[in-house]
């Protein structure tokens, strides 16, 4: 199965790239964790943030493969626990689903992405840097798998 992360942002520091790759590499061969970076829209004088967010949203939705389940990361989304994520992962594995997580740009996700998403998910009530969200999400997906595999990485 494949799990995709669509993330607005590019040219991340090496430690972000290394952190994501570390957890993607740890996943078993039957679960591929992939990152798709989408270039952010220019922001500044004369460029409305809402327009940039909408343009990014169009590109996010265009990048969602047919038949995939979209989960939008949003601070106002439903908080999920690691155990809850492991239950979701087990369901995706059983159903052969293709979950796609969307991480917005500097101003978040457009309303169109949130409306299209099957779930709005919150990783934390904290506002996290978007690059760090990639690493945290990858680690939590790996941890969810370790729970299912009864791997010693996850200890309760």
N, CA, C and O atoms as a GROMACS GRO file, in nm:
protein
  624
    1UNK      N    1   0.084  -0.118   0.000
    1UNK     CA    2   0.000   0.000   0.000
    1UNK      C    3   0.088   0.124   0.000
    1UNK      O    4   0.207   0.118   0.030
    2UNK      N    5   0.027   0.234  -0.034
    2UNK     CA    6   0.099   0.360  -0.043
    2UNK      C    7   0.029   0.463   0.044
    2UNK      O    8  -0.094   0.472   0.045
    3UNK      N    9   0.108   0.540   0.118
    3UNK     CA   10   0.059   0.653   0.196
    3UNK      C   11   0.131   0.776   0.142
    3UNK      O   12   0.254   0.781   0.138
    4UNK      N   13   0.054   0.874   0.099
    4UNK     CA   14   0.113   0.995   0.042
    4UNK      C   15   0.093   1.113   0.135
    4UNK      O   16  -0.008   1.125   0.204
    5UNK      N   17   0.192   1.200   0.136
    5UNK     CA   18   0.184   1.327   0.207
    5UNK      C   19   0.206   1.436   0.103
    5UNK      O   20   0.314   1.446   0.044
    6UNK      N   21   0.103   1.516   0.082
    6UNK     CA   22   0.112   1.632  -0.008
    6UNK      C   23   0.141   1.753   0.080
    6UNK      O   24   0.061   1.786   0.168
    7UNK      N   25   0.252   1.818   0.056
    7UNK     CA   26   0.292   1.927   0.143
    7UNK      C   27   0.330   2.050   0.062
    7UNK      O   28   0.416   2.043  -0.026
    8UNK      N   29   0.266   2.160   0.093
    8UNK     CA   30   0.303   2.287   0.030
    8UNK      C   31   0.431   2.333   0.099
    8UNK      O   32   0.437   2.348   0.221
    9UNK      N   33   0.531   2.355   0.019
    9UNK     CA   34   0.661   2.398   0.070
    9UNK      C   35   0.771   2.317   0.005
    9UNK      O   36   0.755   2.199  -0.024
   10UNK      N   37   0.882   2.382  -0.017
   10UNK     CA   38   0.997   2.315  -0.077
   10UNK      C   39   1.123   2.381  -0.023
   10UNK      O   40   1.116   2.479   0.052
   11UNK      N   41   1.236   2.327  -0.060
   11UNK     CA   42   1.365   2.377  -0.012
   11UNK      C   43   1.371   2.376   0.141
   11UNK      O   44   1.412   2.474   0.204
   12UNK      N   45   1.331   2.264   0.198
   12UNK     CA   46   1.335   2.248   0.343
   12UNK      C   47   1.479   2.226   0.389
   12UNK      O   48   1.563   2.179   0.312
   13UNK      N   49   1.508   2.261   0.513
   13UNK     CA   50   1.642   2.234   0.566
   13UNK      C   51   1.673   2.085   0.562
   13UNK      O   52   1.583   2.001   0.562
   14UNK      N   53   1.800   2.054   0.559
   14UNK     CA   54   1.843   1.914   0.550
   14UNK      C   55   1.787   1.831   0.665
   14UNK      O   56   1.752   1.714   0.645
   15UNK      N   57   1.778   1.887   0.785
   15UNK     CA   58   1.731   1.808   0.898
   15UNK      C   59   1.584   1.767   0.881
   15UNK      O   60   1.544   1.662   0.931
   16UNK      N   61   1.505   1.848   0.812
   16UNK     CA   62   1.366   1.812   0.784
   16UNK      C   63   1.365   1.696   0.684
   16UNK      O   64   1.297   1.596   0.704
   17UNK      N   65   1.440   1.711   0.577
   17UNK     CA   66   1.446   1.605   0.476
   17UNK      C   67   1.499   1.475   0.536
   17UNK      O   68   1.445   1.368   0.511
   18UNK      N   69   1.605   1.486   0.614
   18UNK     CA   70   1.664   1.367   0.676
   18UNK      C   71   1.566   1.300   0.773
   18UNK      O   72   1.555   1.177   0.776
   19UNK      N   73   1.496   1.381   0.851
   19UNK     CA   74   1.399   1.326   0.947
   19UNK      C   75   1.287   1.251   0.876
   19UNK      O   76   1.251   1.140   0.915
   20UNK      N   77   1.233   1.312   0.772
   20UNK     CA   78   1.127   1.244   0.697
   20UNK      C   79   1.179   1.115   0.638
   20UNK      O   80   1.116   1.010   0.652
   21UNK      N   81   1.293   1.122   0.570
   21UNK     CA   82   1.349   1.003   0.505
   21UNK      C   83   1.380   0.892   0.604
   21UNK      O   84   1.366   0.774   0.570
   22UNK      N   85   1.422   0.927   0.724
   22UNK     CA   86   1.452   0.825   0.825
   22UNK      C   87   1.328   0.739   0.853
   22UNK      O   88   1.337   0.616   0.857
   23UNK      N   89   1.214   0.803   0.874
   23UNK     CA   90   1.094   0.726   0.905
   23UNK      C   91   1.035   0.658   0.782
   23UNK      O   92   0.980   0.549   0.793
   24UNK      N   93   1.046   0.721   0.666
   24UNK     CA   94   0.999   0.657   0.543
   24UNK      C   95   1.081   0.530   0.516
   24UNK      O   96   1.026   0.428   0.473
   25UNK      N   97   1.211   0.536   0.543
   25UNK     CA   98   1.299   0.422   0.521
   25UNK      C   99   1.268   0.307   0.617
   25UNK      O  100   1.285   0.190   0.582
   26UNK      N  101   1.222   0.340   0.736
   26UNK     CA  102   1.191   0.237   0.836
   26UNK      C  103   1.063   0.159   0.806
   26UNK      O  104   1.043   0.050   0.860
   27UNK      N  105   0.978   0.214   0.722
   27UNK     CA  106   0.851   0.147   0.693
   27UNK      C  107   0.878   0.013   0.623
   27UNK      O  108   0.976   0.000   0.549
   28UNK      N  109   0.792  -0.086   0.647
   28UNK     CA  110   0.812  -0.215   0.580
   28UNK      C  111   0.789  -0.200   0.430
   28UNK      O  112   0.721  -0.108   0.386
   29UNK      N  113   0.846  -0.291   0.352
   29UNK     CA  114   0.831  -0.281   0.205
   29UNK      C  115   0.686  -0.278   0.158
   29UNK      O  116   0.657  -0.222   0.052
   30UNK      N  117   0.596  -0.339   0.233
   30UNK     CA  118   0.457  -0.343   0.188
   30UNK      C  119   0.383  -0.210   0.209
   30UNK      O  120   0.270  -0.194   0.162
   31UNK      N  121   0.446  -0.115   0.280
   31UNK     CA  122   0.386   0.017   0.302
   31UNK      C  123   0.487   0.121   0.256
   31UNK      O  124   0.592   0.138   0.318
   32UNK      N  125   0.454   0.191   0.149
   32UNK     CA  126   0.543   0.294   0.098
   32UNK      C  127   0.492   0.432   0.141
   32UNK      O  128   0.378   0.468   0.113
   33UNK      N  129   0.578   0.506   0.208
   33UNK     CA  130   0.545   0.642   0.252
   33UNK      C  131   0.614   0.739   0.158
   33UNK      O  132   0.737   0.740   0.148
   34UNK      N  133   0.534   0.820   0.089
   34UNK     CA  134   0.591   0.913  -0.009
   34UNK      C  135   0.554   1.056   0.022
   34UNK      O  136   0.446   1.084   0.074
   35UNK      N  137   0.644   1.146  -0.011
   35UNK     CA  138   0.623   1.289   0.007
   35UNK      C  139   0.618   1.355  -0.129
   35UNK      O  140   0.705   1.335  -0.214
   36UNK      N  141   0.514   1.435  -0.150
   36UNK     CA  142   0.502   1.515  -0.272
   36UNK      C  143   0.504   1.660  -0.228
   36UNK      O  144   0.413   1.708  -0.160
   37UNK      N  145   0.609   1.730  -0.270
   37UNK     CA  146   0.620   1.872  -0.235
   37UNK      C  147   0.557   1.957  -0.344
   37UNK      O  148   0.578   1.934  -0.463
   38UNK      N  149   0.480   2.055  -0.301
   38UNK     CA  150   0.414   2.147  -0.392
   38UNK      C  151   0.468   2.288  -0.364
   38UNK      O  152   0.471   2.332  -0.250
   39UNK      N  153   0.510   2.355  -0.468
   39UNK     CA  154   0.569   2.487  -0.451
   39UNK      C  155   0.466   2.584  -0.396
   39UNK      O  156   0.353   2.592  -0.446
   40UNK      N  157   0.504   2.660  -0.293
   40UNK     CA  158   0.409   2.758  -0.239
   40UNK      C  159   0.391   2.876  -0.334
   40UNK      O  160   0.479   2.908  -0.414
   41UNK      N  161   0.278   2.940  -0.323
   41UNK     CA  162   0.250   3.061  -0.401
   41UNK      C  163   0.328   3.177  -0.341
   41UNK      O  164   0.354   3.182  -0.221
   42UNK      N  165   0.364   3.271  -0.428
   42UNK     CA  166   0.432   3.393  -0.382
   42UNK      C  167   0.338   3.470  -0.290
   42UNK      O  168   0.217   3.476  -0.313
   43UNK      N  169   0.395   3.529  -0.189
   43UNK     CA  170   0.319   3.614  -0.098
   43UNK      C  171   0.393   3.747  -0.084
   43UNK      O  172   0.515   3.754  -0.097
   44UNK      N  173   0.317   3.848  -0.058
   44UNK     CA  174   0.379   3.979  -0.040
   44UNK      C  175   0.281   4.088  -0.077
   44UNK      O  176   0.162   4.063  -0.096
   45UNK      N  177   0.333   4.210  -0.088
   45UNK     CA  178   0.245   4.323  -0.123
   45UNK      C  179   0.172   4.298  -0.255
   45UNK      O  180   0.233   4.260  -0.355
   46UNK      N  181   0.043   4.321  -0.253
   46UNK     CA  182  -0.038   4.304  -0.373
   46UNK      C  183  -0.080   4.161  -0.399
   46UNK      O  184  -0.149   4.134  -0.498
   47UNK      N  185  -0.040   4.068  -0.313
   47UNK     CA  186  -0.078   3.926  -0.329
   47UNK      C  187  -0.161   3.887  -0.208
   47UNK      O  188  -0.108   3.870  -0.099
   48UNK      N  189  -0.289   3.872  -0.227
   48UNK     CA  190  -0.379   3.837  -0.117
   48UNK      C  191  -0.349   3.694  -0.069
   48UNK      O  192  -0.335   3.602  -0.150
   49UNK      N  193  -0.340   3.677   0.062
   49UNK     CA  194  -0.314   3.545   0.120
   49UNK      C  195  -0.422   3.446   0.081
   49UNK      O  196  -0.393   3.329   0.055
   50UNK      N  197  -0.547   3.490   0.076
   50UNK     CA  198  -0.657   3.400   0.042
   50UNK      C  199  -0.642   3.348  -0.101
   50UNK      O  200  -0.670   3.231  -0.128
   51UNK      N  201  -0.597   3.434  -0.192
   51UNK     CA  202  -0.577   3.393  -0.332
   51UNK      C  203  -0.463   3.291  -0.340
   51UNK      O  204  -0.474   3.192  -0.411
   52UNK      N  205  -0.355   3.314  -0.267
   52UNK     CA  206  -0.242   3.220  -0.266
   52UNK      C  207  -0.287   3.085  -0.210
   52UNK      O  208  -0.252   2.980  -0.264
   53UNK      N  209  -0.364   3.089  -0.101
   53UNK     CA  210  -0.414   2.966  -0.039
   53UNK      C  211  -0.506   2.891  -0.136
   53UNK      O  212  -0.497   2.769  -0.147
   54UNK      N  213  -0.592   2.962  -0.206
   54UNK     CA  214  -0.681   2.898  -0.304
   54UNK      C  215  -0.602   2.835  -0.418
   54UNK      O  216  -0.632   2.723  -0.460
   55UNK      N  217  -0.501   2.906  -0.468
   55UNK     CA  218  -0.418   2.852  -0.576
   55UNK      C  219  -0.344   2.727  -0.530
   55UNK      O  220  -0.333   2.630  -0.605
   56UNK      N  221  -0.292   2.729  -0.408
   56UNK     CA  222  -0.226   2.611  -0.353
   56UNK      C  223  -0.326   2.496  -0.339
   56UNK      O  224  -0.294   2.381  -0.366
   57UNK      N  225  -0.448   2.529  -0.298
   57UNK     CA  226  -0.553   2.428  -0.283
   57UNK      C  227  -0.586   2.360  -0.415
   57UNK      O  228  -0.608   2.239  -0.418
   58UNK      N  229  -0.589   2.436  -0.523
   58UNK     CA  230  -0.614   2.378  -0.656
   58UNK      C  231  -0.505   2.276  -0.687
   58UNK      O  232  -0.535   2.167  -0.736
   59UNK      N  233  -0.380   2.311  -0.659
   59UNK     CA  234  -0.269   2.219  -0.688
   59UNK      C  235  -0.272   2.097  -0.596
   59UNK      O  236  -0.239   1.987  -0.639
   60UNK      N  237  -0.311   2.116  -0.471
   60UNK     CA  238  -0.323   2.001  -0.380
   60UNK      C  239  -0.427   1.905  -0.434
   60UNK      O  240  -0.401   1.785  -0.446
   61UNK      N  241  -0.545   1.956  -0.466
   61UNK     CA  242  -0.653   1.868  -0.514
   61UNK      C  243  -0.616   1.800  -0.645
   61UNK      O  244  -0.655   1.686  -0.668
   62UNK      N  245  -0.542   1.869  -0.730
   62UNK     CA  246  -0.500   1.808  -0.857
   62UNK      C  247  -0.400   1.695  -0.833
   62UNK      O  248  -0.388   1.604  -0.915
   63UNK      N  249  -0.328   1.700  -0.721
   63UNK     CA  250  -0.227   1.598  -0.691
   63UNK      C  251  -0.284   1.476  -0.619
   63UNK      O  252  -0.213   1.377  -0.602
   64UNK      N  253  -0.409   1.482  -0.578
   64UNK     CA  254  -0.471   1.367  -0.509
   64UNK      C  255  -0.507   1.262  -0.615
   64UNK      O  256  -0.587   1.290  -0.705
   65UNK      N  257  -0.449   1.143  -0.604
   65UNK     CA  258  -0.480   1.039  -0.704
   65UNK      C  259  -0.626   0.996  -0.698
   65UNK      O  260  -0.690   1.003  -0.593
   66UNK      N  261  -0.679   0.952  -0.811
   66UNK     CA  262  -0.816   0.900  -0.816
   66UNK      C  263  -0.831   0.786  -0.717
   66UNK      O  264  -0.743   0.700  -0.707
   67UNK      N  265  -0.940   0.786  -0.645
   67UNK     CA  266  -0.969   0.679  -0.551
   67UNK      C  267  -0.900   0.691  -0.416
   67UNK      O  268  -0.925   0.609  -0.327
   68UNK      N  269  -0.814   0.791  -0.399
   68UNK     CA  270  -0.744   0.809  -0.271
   68UNK      C  271  -0.836   0.874  -0.169
   68UNK      O  272  -0.931   0.945  -0.204
   69UNK      N  273  -0.807   0.849  -0.042
   69UNK     CA  274  -0.881   0.911   0.069
   69UNK      C  275  -0.800   1.030   0.120
   69UNK      O  276  -0.687   1.014   0.165
   70UNK      N  277  -0.858   1.148   0.112
   70UNK     CA  278  -0.788   1.270   0.152
   70UNK      C  279  -0.814   1.301   0.299
   70UNK      O  280  -0.928   1.305   0.345
   71UNK      N  281  -0.704   1.322   0.372
   71UNK     CA  282  -0.709   1.365   0.511
   71UNK      C  283  -0.637   1.499   0.519
   71UNK      O  284  -0.518   1.507   0.488
   72UNK      N  285  -0.708   1.602   0.560
   72UNK     CA  286  -0.651   1.736   0.566
   72UNK      C  287  -0.603   1.764   0.708
   72UNK      O  288  -0.678   1.748   0.804
   73UNK      N  289  -0.477   1.805   0.720
   73UNK     CA  290  -0.424   1.840   0.851
   73UNK      C  291  -0.460   1.984   0.881
   73UNK      O  292  -0.429   2.075   0.805
   74UNK      N  293  -0.528   2.002   0.993
   74UNK     CA  294  -0.578   2.134   1.031
   74UNK      C  295  -0.583   2.140   1.183
   74UNK      O  296  -0.627   2.045   1.248
   75UNK      N  297  -0.538   2.251   1.239
   75UNK     CA  298  -0.537   2.262   1.386
   75UNK      C  299  -0.677   2.253   1.447
   75UNK      O  300  -0.690   2.221   1.565
   76UNK      N  301  -0.779   2.280   1.368
   76UNK     CA  302  -0.916   2.268   1.419
   76UNK      C  303  -0.980   2.134   1.385
   76UNK      O  304  -1.099   2.112   1.409
   77UNK      N  305  -0.901   2.044   1.329
   77UNK     CA  306  -0.951   1.912   1.295
   77UNK      C  307  -0.965   1.825   1.420
   77UNK      O  308  -0.939   1.869   1.532
   78UNK      N  309  -1.008   1.702   1.397
   78UNK     CA  310  -1.026   1.607   1.507
   78UNK      C  311  -0.890   1.555   1.551
   78UNK      O  312  -0.812   1.504   1.470
   79UNK      N  313  -0.864   1.568   1.679
   79UNK     CA  314  -0.738   1.517   1.734
   79UNK      C  315  -0.740   1.365   1.729
   79UNK      O  316  -0.839   1.302   1.764
   80UNK      N  317  -0.630   1.308   1.684
   80UNK     CA  318  -0.620   1.163   1.682
   80UNK      C  319  -0.501   1.122   1.767
   80UNK      O  320  -0.399   1.191   1.773
   81UNK      N  321  -0.516   1.010   1.832
   81UNK     CA  322  -0.407   0.955   1.911
   81UNK      C  323  -0.324   0.863   1.823
   81UNK      O  324  -0.364   0.828   1.712
   82UNK      N  325  -0.210   0.825   1.874
   82UNK     CA  326  -0.127   0.730   1.801
   82UNK      C  327  -0.200   0.596   1.788
   82UNK      O  328  -0.195   0.533   1.683
   83UNK      N  329  -0.269   0.555   1.894
   83UNK     CA  330  -0.348   0.432   1.887
   83UNK      C  331  -0.458   0.445   1.781
   83UNK      O  332  -0.483   0.351   1.705
   84UNK      N  333  -0.522   0.560   1.777
   84UNK     CA  334  -0.625   0.583   1.676
   84UNK      C  335  -0.569   0.578   1.535
   84UNK      O  336  -0.633   0.526   1.444
   85UNK      N  337  -0.449   0.633   1.517
   85UNK     CA  338  -0.385   0.627   1.386
   85UNK      C  339  -0.352   0.483   1.349
   85UNK      O  340  -0.360   0.446   1.232
   86UNK      N  341  -0.313   0.402   1.448
   86UNK     CA  342  -0.283   0.262   1.417
   86UNK      C  343  -0.408   0.187   1.374
   86UNK      O  344  -0.401   0.098   1.288
   87UNK      N  345  -0.523   0.221   1.431
   87UNK     CA  346  -0.650   0.160   1.389
   87UNK      C  347  -0.680   0.201   1.244
   87UNK      O  348  -0.721   0.118   1.163
   88UNK      N  349  -0.660   0.329   1.214
   88UNK     CA  350  -0.683   0.376   1.078
   88UNK      C  351  -0.589   0.305   0.981
   88UNK      O  352  -0.631   0.264   0.873
   89UNK      N  353  -0.462   0.291   1.019
   89UNK     CA  354  -0.364   0.223   0.934
   89UNK      C  355  -0.406   0.079   0.909
   89UNK      O  356  -0.395   0.030   0.796
   90UNK      N  357  -0.453   0.010   1.011
   90UNK     CA  358  -0.498  -0.128   0.995
   90UNK      C  359  -0.614  -0.135   0.895
   90UNK      O  360  -0.619  -0.226   0.812
   91UNK      N  361  -0.707  -0.040   0.903
   91UNK     CA  362  -0.819  -0.036   0.810
   91UNK      C  363  -0.771  -0.010   0.667
   91UNK      O  364  -0.818  -0.075   0.573
   92UNK      N  365  -0.678   0.083   0.650
   92UNK     CA  366  -0.626   0.112   0.517
   92UNK      C  367  -0.556  -0.010   0.459
   92UNK      O  368  -0.571  -0.041   0.341
   93UNK      N  369  -0.480  -0.079   0.542
   93UNK     CA  370  -0.408  -0.198   0.496
   93UNK      C  371  -0.508  -0.307   0.456
   93UNK      O  372  -0.492  -0.373   0.353
   94UNK      N  373  -0.611  -0.326   0.538
   94UNK     CA  374  -0.712  -0.428   0.511
   94UNK      C  375  -0.789  -0.397   0.382
   94UNK      O  376  -0.816  -0.487   0.302
   95UNK      N  377  -0.823  -0.269   0.364
   95UNK     CA  378  -0.905  -0.229   0.249
   95UNK      C  379  -0.823  -0.200   0.124
   95UNK      O  380  -0.879  -0.183   0.016
   96UNK      N  381  -0.692  -0.196   0.137
   96UNK     CA  382  -0.608  -0.160   0.023
   96UNK      C  383  -0.626  -0.014  -0.016
   96UNK      O  384  -0.613   0.022  -0.133
   97UNK      N  385  -0.655   0.069   0.082
   97UNK     CA  386  -0.678   0.212   0.058
   97UNK      C  387  -0.548   0.286   0.029
   97UNK      O  388  -0.439   0.236   0.056
   98UNK      N  389  -0.564   0.403  -0.026
   98UNK     CA  390  -0.450   0.493  -0.047
   98UNK      C  391  -0.480   0.624   0.025
   98UNK      O  392  -0.540   0.714  -0.033
   99UNK      N  393  -0.438   0.635   0.152
   99UNK     CA  394  -0.459   0.761   0.224
   99UNK      C  395  -0.361   0.867   0.176
   99UNK      O  396  -0.245   0.839   0.148
  100UNK      N  397  -0.411   0.990   0.168
  100UNK     CA  398  -0.331   1.105   0.128
  100UNK      C  399  -0.352   1.214   0.232
  100UNK      O  400  -0.463   1.261   0.253
  101UNK      N  401  -0.243   1.253   0.297
  101UNK     CA  402  -0.248   1.362   0.394
  101UNK      C  403  -0.209   1.491   0.324
  101UNK      O  404  -0.112   1.493   0.248
  102UNK      N  405  -0.282   1.599   0.351
  102UNK     CA  406  -0.252   1.729   0.292
  102UNK      C  407  -0.205   1.824   0.402
  102UNK      O  408  -0.272   1.842   0.504
  103UNK      N  409  -0.088   1.885   0.378
  103UNK     CA  410  -0.033   1.987   0.467
  103UNK      C  411  -0.032   2.117   0.389
  103UNK      O  412   0.030   2.126   0.282
  104UNK      N  413  -0.100   2.217   0.441
  104UNK     CA  414  -0.111   2.344   0.370
  104UNK      C  415   0.013   2.429   0.377
  104UNK      O  416   0.114   2.392   0.438
  105UNK      N  417   0.004   2.544   0.314
  105UNK     CA  418   0.113   2.640   0.312
  105UNK      C  419   0.108   2.732   0.432
  105UNK      O  420   0.050   2.698   0.535
  106UNK      N  421   0.170   2.848   0.418
  106UNK     CA  422   0.184   2.943   0.528
  106UNK      C  423   0.050   2.985   0.589
  106UNK      O  424   0.042   3.014   0.709
  107UNK      N  425  -0.054   2.988   0.508
  107UNK     CA  426  -0.186   3.031   0.557
  107UNK      C  427  -0.282   2.915   0.578
  107UNK      O  428  -0.400   2.936   0.602
  108UNK      N  429  -0.231   2.793   0.569
  108UNK     CA  430  -0.315   2.676   0.591
  108UNK      C  431  -0.373   2.622   0.461
  108UNK      O  432  -0.323   2.650   0.352
  109UNK      N  433  -0.478   2.544   0.476
  109UNK     CA  434  -0.544   2.480   0.363
  109UNK      C  435  -0.665   2.561   0.318
  109UNK      O  436  -0.733   2.622   0.400
  110UNK      N  437  -0.691   2.560   0.189
  110UNK     CA  438  -0.806   2.632   0.136
  110UNK      C  439  -0.935   2.562   0.179
  110UNK      O  440  -0.935   2.443   0.210
  111UNK      N  441  -1.044   2.638   0.183
  111UNK     CA  442  -1.173   2.576   0.215
  111UNK      C  443  -1.209   2.461   0.121
  111UNK      O  444  -1.274   2.365   0.162
  112UNK      N  445  -1.167   2.470  -0.007
  112UNK     CA  446  -1.198   2.364  -0.102
  112UNK      C  447  -1.131   2.232  -0.064
  112UNK      O  448  -1.191   2.126  -0.079
  113UNK      N  449  -1.008   2.239  -0.014
  113UNK     CA  450  -0.939   2.117   0.028
  113UNK      C  451  -1.008   2.059   0.151
  113UNK      O  452  -1.029   1.938   0.160
  114UNK      N  453  -1.044   2.144   0.245
  114UNK     CA  454  -1.110   2.096   0.366
  114UNK      C  455  -1.246   2.034   0.334
  114UNK      O  456  -1.284   1.933   0.395
  115UNK      N  457  -1.319   2.092   0.239
  115UNK     CA  458  -1.449   2.038   0.201
  115UNK      C  459  -1.435   1.903   0.131
  115UNK      O  460  -1.518   1.814   0.149
  116UNK      N  461  -1.331   1.888   0.051
  116UNK     CA  462  -1.309   1.763  -0.026
  116UNK      C  463  -1.257   1.650   0.064
  116UNK      O  464  -1.276   1.532   0.032
  117UNK      N  465  -1.193   1.686   0.174
  117UNK     CA  466  -1.131   1.586   0.261
  117UNK      C  467  -1.236   1.497   0.329
  117UNK      O  468  -1.342   1.544   0.370
  118UNK      N  469  -1.202   1.369   0.340
  118UNK     CA  470  -1.288   1.276   0.414
  118UNK      C  471  -1.278   1.303   0.564
  118UNK      O  472  -1.374   1.281   0.638
  119UNK      N  473  -1.161   1.351   0.608
  119UNK     CA  474  -1.141   1.382   0.750
  119UNK      C  475  -1.053   1.505   0.764
  119UNK      O  476  -0.959   1.525   0.687
  120UNK      N  477  -1.085   1.586   0.865
  120UNK     CA  478  -0.996   1.693   0.909
  120UNK      C  479  -0.928   1.641   1.034
  120UNK      O  480  -0.995   1.606   1.132
  121UNK      N  481  -0.797   1.637   1.032
  121UNK     CA  482  -0.720   1.576   1.140
  121UNK      C  483  -0.625   1.678   1.201
  121UNK      O  484  -0.563   1.757   1.129
  122UNK      N  485  -0.614   1.677   1.332
  122UNK     CA  486  -0.520   1.762   1.402
  122UNK      C  487  -0.413   1.676   1.467
  122UNK      O  488  -0.443   1.582   1.539
  123UNK      N  489  -0.287   1.710   1.441
  123UNK     CA  490  -0.177   1.641   1.508
  123UNK      C  491  -0.151   1.700   1.645
  123UNK      O  492  -0.098   1.633   1.734
  124UNK      N  493  -0.188   1.827   1.662
  124UNK     CA  494  -0.160   1.895   1.788
  124UNK      C  495  -0.240   2.024   1.793
  124UNK      O  496  -0.277   2.079   1.689
  125UNK      N  497  -0.268   2.070   1.912
  125UNK     CA  498  -0.330   2.201   1.928
  125UNK      C  499  -0.226   2.311   1.909
  125UNK      O  500  -0.261   2.428   1.893
  126UNK      N  501  -0.099   2.273   1.910
  126UNK     CA  502   0.008   2.370   1.885
  126UNK      C  503   0.014   2.402   1.736
  126UNK      O  504  -0.022   2.320   1.652
  127UNK      N  505   0.060   2.521   1.705
  127UNK     CA  506   0.088   2.555   1.566
  127UNK      C  507   0.232   2.513   1.540
  127UNK      O  508   0.325   2.566   1.601
  128UNK      N  509   0.249   2.418   1.450
  128UNK     CA  510   0.381   2.363   1.422
  128UNK      C  511   0.432   2.414   1.288
  128UNK      O  512   0.353   2.437   1.197
  129UNK      N  513   0.564   2.432   1.274
  129UNK     CA  514   0.618   2.466   1.142
  129UNK      C  515   0.584   2.354   1.044
  129UNK      O  516   0.590   2.236   1.078
  130UNK      N  517   0.547   2.390   0.923
  130UNK     CA  518   0.497   2.292   0.827
  130UNK      C  519   0.600   2.186   0.792
  130UNK      O  520   0.564   2.070   0.769
  131UNK      N  521   0.727   2.223   0.789
  131UNK     CA  522   0.831   2.124   0.765
  131UNK      C  523   0.837   2.022   0.877
  131UNK      O  524   0.853   1.902   0.853
  132UNK      N  525   0.824   2.070   0.999
  132UNK     CA  526   0.827   1.979   1.114
  132UNK      C  527   0.707   1.885   1.113
  132UNK      O  528   0.718   1.770   1.157
  133UNK      N  529   0.594   1.932   1.064
  133UNK     CA  530   0.474   1.846   1.055
  133UNK      C  531   0.503   1.723   0.970
  133UNK      O  532   0.457   1.614   1.002
  134UNK      N  533   0.579   1.740   0.864
  134UNK     CA  534   0.616   1.625   0.780
  134UNK      C  535   0.686   1.517   0.862
  134UNK      O  536   0.656   1.399   0.852
  135UNK      N  537   0.782   1.562   0.944
  135UNK     CA  538   0.860   1.468   1.024
  135UNK      C  539   0.773   1.404   1.131
  135UNK      O  540   0.778   1.282   1.150
  136UNK      N  541   0.694   1.483   1.200
  136UNK     CA  542   0.607   1.431   1.305
  136UNK      C  543   0.507   1.332   1.246
  136UNK      O  544   0.485   1.224   1.303
  137UNK      N  545   0.446   1.366   1.134
  137UNK     CA  546   0.350   1.277   1.071
  137UNK      C  547   0.416   1.146   1.027
  137UNK      O  548   0.361   1.038   1.049
  138UNK      N  549   0.533   1.155   0.965
  138UNK     CA  550   0.604   1.034   0.923
  138UNK      C  551   0.637   0.946   1.043
  138UNK      O  552   0.621   0.824   1.038
  139UNK      N  553   0.682   1.008   1.152
  139UNK     CA  554   0.714   0.932   1.272
  139UNK      C  555   0.590   0.865   1.329
  139UNK      O  556   0.596   0.749   1.370
  140UNK      N  557   0.478   0.935   1.330
  140UNK     CA  558   0.356   0.879   1.386
  140UNK      C  559   0.301   0.766   1.299
  140UNK      O  560   0.245   0.670   1.351
  141UNK      N  561   0.316   0.777   1.168
  141UNK     CA  562   0.274   0.668   1.080
  141UNK      C  563   0.362   0.546   1.106
  141UNK      O  564   0.314   0.433   1.113
  142UNK      N  565   0.492   0.570   1.119
  142UNK     CA  566   0.583   0.459   1.152
  142UNK      C  567   0.546   0.398   1.286
  142UNK      O  568   0.540   0.275   1.300
  143UNK      N  569   0.522   0.482   1.386
  143UNK     CA  570   0.485   0.432   1.519
  143UNK      C  571   0.354   0.353   1.513
  143UNK      O  572   0.342   0.249   1.578
  144UNK      N  573   0.258   0.400   1.435
  144UNK     CA  574   0.131   0.327   1.419
  144UNK      C  575   0.158   0.188   1.364
  144UNK      O  576   0.099   0.089   1.409
  145UNK      N  577   0.248   0.180   1.265
  145UNK     CA  578   0.282   0.048   1.211
  145UNK      C  579   0.349  -0.040   1.316
  145UNK      O  580   0.321  -0.159   1.324
  146UNK      N  581   0.437   0.020   1.399
  146UNK     CA  582   0.505  -0.061   1.501
  146UNK      C  583   0.405  -0.117   1.603
  146UNK      O  584   0.424  -0.226   1.656
  147UNK      N  585   0.300  -0.042   1.629
  147UNK     CA  586   0.196  -0.092   1.720
  147UNK      C  587   0.131  -0.216   1.659
  147UNK      O  588   0.114  -0.318   1.726
  148UNK      N  589   0.096  -0.208   1.531
  148UNK     CA  590   0.032  -0.321   1.464
  148UNK      C  591   0.125  -0.441   1.455
  148UNK      O  592   0.082  -0.556   1.466
  149UNK      N  593   0.255  -0.414   1.435
  149UNK     CA  594   0.354  -0.521   1.419
  149UNK      C  595   0.407  -0.571   1.553
  149UNK      O  596   0.490  -0.662   1.557
  150UNK      N  597   0.360  -0.511   1.662
  150UNK     CA  598   0.409  -0.544   1.796
  150UNK      C  599   0.562  -0.528   1.805
  150UNK      O  600   0.631  -0.605   1.870
  151UNK      N  601   0.609  -0.427   1.737
  151UNK     CA  602   0.751  -0.394   1.734
  151UNK      C  603   0.785  -0.320   1.864
  151UNK      O  604   0.702  -0.245   1.915
  152UNK      N  605   0.903  -0.339   1.918
  152UNK     CA  606   0.935  -0.275   2.047
  152UNK      C  607   0.955  -0.123   2.041
  152UNK      O  608   0.970  -0.061   2.145
  153UNK      N  609   0.955  -0.063   1.923
  153UNK     CA  610   0.971   0.083   1.912
  153UNK      C  611   0.865   0.154   1.995
  153UNK      O  612   0.895   0.250   2.066
  154UNK      N  613   0.741   0.107   1.986
  154UNK     CA  614   0.633   0.172   2.062
  154UNK      C  615   0.618   0.102   2.196
  154UNK      O  616   0.593  -0.018   2.204
  155UNK      N  617   0.633   0.180   2.300
  155UNK     CA  618   0.613   0.128   2.435
  155UNK      C  619   0.504   0.210   2.502
  155UNK      O  620   0.502   0.332   2.493
  156UNK      N  621   0.415   0.143   2.567
  156UNK     CA  622   0.307   0.216   2.634
  156UNK      C  623   0.344   0.247   2.775
  156UNK      O  624   0.266   0.308   2.848
   0.00000   0.00000   0.00000
